[in-house]
């Protein structure tokens, strides 16, 4: 196993944990840890491929990605991974700076969970300079020079969420839909799948007035608005789990019984399902996203074939199997 000391990238010191991007726009922070350990399947010769893993901000989902990446890094010859994160899921300046600094530091590949369309120019510039850029978790159609995408098939996931809601709701029910970040295909697909499934069922759909940004506090605000404007709301579905958990709390505080479903498979969502606060979620597998994303990045740098879209899978989580999702997989 090979390790190197923490790097200082761009606007600040890199931190060792990341679920997403942990730094303000004027102080980009991430962690820098790398290893290269011998294994039977390892490369065993030559300089290791330098890969940067850029996650959005420090929450459990992205921490799980880092943990899986570290395990893969430690078990695999020929790769050296450095970890970056910002402080919030919307700190575009932070992630842009990290991408630019990564190019300057000579990373051969980057595996990025992009914050949104705003970071596309930085990724395009990196790719134009020969950096292999693999997207993880979120795809962005506007980024035309991607090497690969390692992510949930959110079209399938949205359809699965829709099929479940169709099975538990009836004509005359009203469901409020809470969007994540508009314009991010992965998040839009999670909403569209539900809209399509409920079309023609007699279930009334109302949209949250604002984006939740996949943030608990903003999700609570959207949920409060939905429940105020629609006092007879039957259900709430969120494109992300943190706002769904917040919506369940808002409903409880208001003394209302509302079916709540999320998407992500957060351990806290599994706990909420066990307690009865939530009904269901769609689980993703962040560990696979990181491992398979880094693997694709390595292969691309070496000139080996890479699959354009790597589907990392989804699973419906209800009270029946929630105990299996108390930790990310």
C-alpha positions as CSV (number, residue, x, y, z in Angstrom):
1,X,0.0,0.0,0.0
2,X,1.3,3.4,-0.9
3,X,0.4,6.7,0.7
4,X,1.3,10.3,0.4
5,X,0.8,13.3,2.7
6,X,-2.2,15.5,2.4
7,X,-2.2,18.0,-0.5
8,X,-3.3,21.6,-0.4
9,X,-5.5,22.2,-3.4
10,X,-6.7,25.5,-4.7
11,X,-8.4,27.6,-2.0
12,X,-7.8,25.6,1.1
13,X,-6.7,22.4,2.8
14,X,-8.3,19.2,1.7
15,X,-10.4,17.3,4.4
16,X,-10.4,13.6,4.8
17,X,-14.1,13.0,4.7
18,X,-16.6,13.9,2.0
19,X,-20.1,13.1,1.2
20,X,-20.2,16.1,-1.0
21,X,-18.3,19.3,-1.3
22,X,-17.0,20.7,1.9
23,X,-15.8,24.2,1.4
24,X,-17.0,27.7,0.9
25,X,-16.4,29.3,-2.4
26,X,-13.4,31.2,-1.0
27,X,-12.0,28.3,0.9
28,X,-12.2,25.0,-1.0
29,X,-11.5,22.1,1.2
30,X,-11.2,18.4,0.7
31,X,-9.2,15.5,1.9
32,X,-6.2,14.0,0.4
33,X,-5.4,10.4,1.1
34,X,-4.1,7.9,-1.4
35,X,-2.8,4.3,-1.4
36,X,-1.5,1.8,-3.8
37,X,-1.3,-1.7,-2.4
38,X,-0.3,-4.9,-4.1
39,X,-2.9,-7.4,-5.2
40,X,-2.9,-10.4,-7.5
41,X,-4.9,-8.4,-10.0
42,X,-2.9,-5.2,-9.7
43,X,-0.7,-3.7,-12.3
44,X,2.5,-3.9,-10.3
45,X,4.7,-1.7,-12.5
46,X,5.0,1.9,-13.6
47,X,3.7,5.0,-12.0
48,X,0.3,4.8,-10.5
49,X,-2.7,6.5,-12.2
50,X,-3.5,9.7,-10.3
51,X,-7.2,10.0,-9.8
52,X,-9.1,12.7,-8.0
53,X,-12.4,11.8,-6.4
54,X,-14.6,15.0,-6.0
55,X,-17.7,14.5,-4.0
56,X,-20.2,17.3,-3.3
57,X,-20.3,17.8,0.5
58,X,-19.9,15.8,3.7
59,X,-23.1,13.8,4.2
60,X,-23.3,10.0,4.6
61,X,-24.0,9.2,1.0
62,X,-20.7,10.8,-0.2
63,X,-18.8,9.6,2.8
64,X,-19.8,6.0,1.7
65,X,-18.4,6.8,-1.7
66,X,-15.1,7.8,-0.2
67,X,-15.0,4.8,2.1
68,X,-15.5,2.4,-0.9
69,X,-12.9,4.3,-2.9
70,X,-10.4,4.0,-0.1
71,X,-11.0,0.3,0.1
72,X,-10.6,-0.1,-3.6
73,X,-7.5,2.1,-3.6
74,X,-5.9,0.1,-0.8
75,X,-6.5,-3.2,-2.6
76,X,-5.5,-2.2,-6.1
77,X,-2.0,-1.7,-7.5
78,X,-1.5,1.1,-10.0
79,X,-3.8,3.8,-8.6
80,X,-3.4,6.8,-6.3
81,X,-6.6,8.5,-5.3
82,X,-7.0,11.9,-3.7
83,X,-10.2,13.0,-2.1
84,X,-12.0,16.4,-2.4
85,X,-15.2,17.8,-0.9
86,X,-17.0,21.1,-0.3
87,X,-19.2,22.3,2.5
88,X,-22.6,22.5,0.8
89,X,-24.3,20.9,-2.1
90,X,-24.6,24.2,-4.0
91,X,-21.1,25.6,-3.6
92,X,-20.4,25.7,-7.3
93,X,-17.4,28.0,-6.9
94,X,-15.8,25.5,-4.6
95,X,-16.2,22.6,-6.9
96,X,-15.1,24.6,-9.9
97,X,-11.9,25.7,-8.1
98,X,-11.2,22.1,-7.2
99,X,-11.6,20.9,-10.8
100,X,-9.3,23.7,-12.0
101,X,-6.7,23.0,-9.3
102,X,-6.9,19.3,-10.1
103,X,-5.9,20.0,-13.7
104,X,-3.0,22.2,-12.4
105,X,-1.9,19.4,-10.0
106,X,-1.6,16.9,-12.9
107,X,-4.4,14.5,-12.1
108,X,-4.8,12.1,-15.0
109,X,-8.4,11.4,-14.2
110,X,-11.2,12.8,-12.1
111,X,-14.3,11.1,-10.8
112,X,-16.8,13.8,-10.0
113,X,-20.3,14.1,-8.4
114,X,-21.2,17.3,-10.2
115,X,-23.2,20.0,-8.3
116,X,-25.0,21.0,-11.4
117,X,-24.8,22.5,-14.9
118,X,-22.7,25.4,-13.6
119,X,-19.6,23.2,-13.3
120,X,-19.8,22.0,-16.9
121,X,-17.4,24.6,-18.2
122,X,-14.7,23.6,-15.7
123,X,-15.2,19.9,-16.6
124,X,-15.1,20.6,-20.3
125,X,-11.9,22.6,-19.9
126,X,-10.3,19.7,-17.9
127,X,-11.3,17.2,-20.5
128,X,-9.9,19.4,-23.3
129,X,-6.6,19.2,-21.5
130,X,-6.6,15.4,-21.6
131,X,-8.0,14.6,-18.2
132,X,-10.4,11.6,-18.2
133,X,-13.5,12.8,-16.5
134,X,-16.0,10.2,-15.1
135,X,-19.2,11.4,-13.6
136,X,-20.6,9.6,-10.6
137,X,-24.1,9.7,-9.1
138,X,-25.3,12.5,-11.5
139,X,-25.1,12.7,-15.2
140,X,-25.2,16.1,-17.1
141,X,-26.2,16.0,-20.7
142,X,-24.5,19.4,-21.3
143,X,-21.1,17.8,-20.5
144,X,-20.2,16.4,-23.9
145,X,-16.6,15.2,-23.2
146,X,-17.3,12.7,-20.3
147,X,-15.4,9.5,-20.3
148,X,-18.1,7.5,-18.6
149,X,-21.0,7.8,-16.1
150,X,-21.2,5.5,-13.0
151,X,-24.6,6.1,-11.6
152,X,-28.0,4.9,-10.8
153,X,-30.3,4.5,-13.8
154,X,-32.7,7.1,-12.4
155,X,-35.2,6.5,-15.2
156,X,-35.6,3.0,-13.9
157,X,-35.5,4.2,-10.3
158,X,-38.2,6.9,-11.0
159,X,-40.4,4.2,-12.6
160,X,-39.9,1.9,-9.6
161,X,-40.9,4.8,-7.2
162,X,-43.9,5.5,-9.4
163,X,-45.0,1.8,-9.5
164,X,-44.8,1.6,-5.8
165,X,-46.8,4.8,-5.3
166,X,-49.4,3.7,-7.8
167,X,-49.8,0.5,-5.8
168,X,-50.5,2.3,-2.5
169,X,-52.5,5.4,-3.6
170,X,-56.0,5.5,-5.0
171,X,-58.2,7.7,-7.1
172,X,-59.0,10.9,-5.2
173,X,-55.7,11.0,-3.3
174,X,-53.4,14.0,-3.6
175,X,-49.6,13.7,-3.7
176,X,-47.1,16.6,-3.4
177,X,-43.9,16.2,-5.4
178,X,-40.7,17.8,-4.1
179,X,-38.0,18.4,-6.7
180,X,-34.3,18.3,-6.0
181,X,-32.4,20.5,-8.4
182,X,-34.2,21.3,-11.6
183,X,-32.1,20.7,-14.7
184,X,-30.1,17.8,-13.2
185,X,-31.3,14.8,-15.3
186,X,-30.8,12.3,-12.4
187,X,-33.2,14.2,-10.2
188,X,-35.6,15.2,-12.9
189,X,-36.0,11.5,-13.9
190,X,-37.0,10.6,-10.3
191,X,-39.9,13.0,-10.5
192,X,-40.9,12.2,-14.0
193,X,-41.2,8.5,-13.3
194,X,-43.8,9.2,-10.6
195,X,-45.7,11.6,-12.8
196,X,-45.8,9.0,-15.6
197,X,-46.9,6.2,-13.3
198,X,-49.7,8.2,-11.7
199,X,-51.1,9.6,-15.0
200,X,-54.7,8.5,-15.5
201,X,-55.0,7.0,-12.0
202,X,-57.2,9.7,-10.6
203,X,-54.4,10.7,-8.1
204,X,-54.0,14.5,-8.1
205,X,-50.4,15.7,-8.4
206,X,-49.3,19.1,-6.9
207,X,-45.8,20.3,-7.3
208,X,-43.7,21.9,-4.5
209,X,-43.2,25.6,-5.3
210,X,-39.5,25.6,-4.8
211,X,-36.6,23.2,-5.3
212,X,-35.5,21.3,-2.2
213,X,-31.9,21.3,-3.4
214,X,-31.8,17.9,-1.6
215,X,-31.3,19.8,1.6
216,X,-33.3,19.0,4.8
217,X,-33.9,22.7,5.8
218,X,-35.1,23.7,2.3
219,X,-37.1,20.5,2.1
220,X,-38.9,21.4,5.3
221,X,-39.8,24.8,3.8
222,X,-41.2,23.1,0.7
223,X,-43.2,20.6,2.7
224,X,-44.7,23.3,5.0
225,X,-45.8,25.2,1.9
226,X,-47.3,22.0,0.3
227,X,-49.2,21.1,3.5
228,X,-50.4,24.6,4.0
229,X,-51.8,25.0,0.5
230,X,-53.1,21.4,0.4
231,X,-54.4,20.6,3.9
232,X,-55.9,17.3,2.6
233,X,-52.6,16.1,1.2
234,X,-52.4,12.3,1.2
235,X,-48.7,11.7,0.3
236,X,-45.4,13.4,-0.3
237,X,-42.7,12.1,-2.6
238,X,-39.2,13.7,-2.6
239,X,-36.5,13.3,-5.2
240,X,-34.1,13.0,-2.3
241,X,-34.3,11.5,1.2
242,X,-33.2,14.4,3.4
243,X,-36.1,16.5,2.3
244,X,-38.4,13.5,2.7
245,X,-37.3,12.9,6.2
246,X,-37.9,16.6,6.9
247,X,-41.3,16.4,5.3
248,X,-42.3,13.5,7.6
249,X,-41.3,15.6,10.6
250,X,-43.3,18.6,9.4
251,X,-46.4,16.4,8.9
252,X,-46.0,15.0,12.4
253,X,-45.5,18.4,13.9
254,X,-48.8,19.5,12.2
255,X,-50.6,16.4,13.5
256,X,-51.2,15.1,10.0
257,X,-50.9,11.5,8.7
258,X,-49.2,11.7,5.3
259,X,-47.5,8.9,3.4
260,X,-43.9,10.0,2.7
261,X,-41.6,8.4,0.2
262,X,-38.0,9.5,-0.6
263,X,-35.2,8.5,-2.9
264,X,-31.5,7.7,-2.1
265,X,-31.7,4.9,0.5
266,X,-30.1,7.0,3.3
267,X,-29.7,5.0,6.6
268,X,-31.7,7.7,8.3
269,X,-34.5,7.0,5.8
270,X,-34.4,3.3,6.6
271,X,-34.7,4.2,10.3
272,X,-37.6,6.5,9.5
273,X,-39.3,3.6,7.6
274,X,-38.8,1.3,10.5
275,X,-40.4,3.8,12.9
276,X,-43.3,4.4,10.5
277,X,-42.4,8.1,9.9
278,X,-41.7,7.2,6.2
279,X,-43.3,4.6,4.0
280,X,-40.5,3.9,1.4
281,X,-37.5,5.0,-0.4
282,X,-35.5,3.9,-3.5
283,X,-32.0,2.9,-2.5
284,X,-28.9,3.6,-4.5
285,X,-25.4,2.1,-4.1
286,X,-22.8,4.9,-3.6
287,X,-20.0,2.4,-2.9
288,X,-20.4,0.9,-6.4
289,X,-20.5,4.3,-8.0
290,X,-17.1,5.2,-6.5
291,X,-15.4,1.8,-7.1
292,X,-16.7,1.4,-10.6
293,X,-16.1,5.1,-11.4
294,X,-12.4,4.9,-10.4
295,X,-12.0,1.6,-12.2
296,X,-13.4,3.2,-15.4
297,X,-11.1,6.2,-14.9
298,X,-8.0,3.9,-14.6
299,X,-9.0,2.0,-17.7
300,X,-9.5,5.1,-19.7
301,X,-6.1,6.5,-18.8
302,X,-4.6,3.2,-19.8
303,X,-6.4,3.3,-23.1
304,X,-8.6,0.3,-22.3
305,X,-12.3,0.0,-23.2
306,X,-14.7,1.8,-21.0
307,X,-18.5,1.4,-20.8
308,X,-20.2,4.7,-21.4
309,X,-22.9,4.2,-18.8
310,X,-22.3,2.0,-15.8
311,X,-25.6,1.2,-14.0
312,X,-25.0,0.8,-10.3
313,X,-28.6,-0.4,-9.5
314,X,-31.6,0.5,-7.3
315,X,-33.8,-1.3,-4.8
316,X,-37.2,-0.4,-3.3
317,X,-36.9,-0.1,0.5
318,X,-40.0,-0.7,2.7
319,X,-40.6,-1.9,6.2
320,X,-40.0,-5.4,4.9
321,X,-36.3,-4.9,4.1
322,X,-35.4,-1.6,5.8
323,X,-33.1,-3.4,8.2
324,X,-30.8,-4.2,5.3
325,X,-30.2,-0.5,4.6
326,X,-29.2,0.9,7.9
327,X,-25.8,1.3,6.3
328,X,-24.9,2.3,2.8
329,X,-23.9,-0.4,0.4
